[in-house]
């Protein structure tokens, strides 16, 4: 029977001897989740706690993220401003 360290060394040798898989490997072109925003910019700002709680409640009811609720609100605000 092999000692513990000898057993680990033996397993290491076996793993090194195993044939490597052949094939393309790696990520496929076009695979993965598509980005939601094409040219995003991260913005940090402060809000009152009660406003954040209200945003979370709206997002939960709409089954959306807080970020998407804020993006929609900003877009609506900017569209209203353009019409003036």
C-alpha positions, -999 to +999 in steps of 0.1 A: +000+000+000+013+035-009+018+063+016-005+093+012+022+115-004+032+087-027-004+082-037-007+119-046+025+118-066+012+087-085-021+104-093-001+134-105+019+112-129-013+095-142-029+129-148+002+141-167+002+109-188-035+112-198-040+122-234-052+158-239-085+163-256-082+175-291-106+200-305-112+236-308-118+245-272-125+280-259-154+302-264-174+300-296-178+332-316-211+349-308-217+327-277-227+342-244-252+367-231-256+397-253-249+431-237-280+451-227-264+484-234-241+490-263-221+520-251-226+521-214-211+545-189-212+538-151-225+567-131-225+570-093-248+593-074-265+595-040-302+591-033-323+594-002-330+560+014-367+563+009-362+570-028-341+538-031-367+518-013-394+531-036-372+523-067-367+488-054-404+484-048-412+495-084-385+473-098-399+443-079-434+449-091-422+453-127-398+423-123-370+446-135-337+458-121-334+491-103-309+501-130-335+496-158-361+515-138-337+544-135-327+542-172-364+543-182-371+573-159-341+592-172-351+585-208-386+597-202-374+628-185-350+637-214-378+630-240-401+654-221-374+681-220-368+677-258-404+684-265-404+718-248 
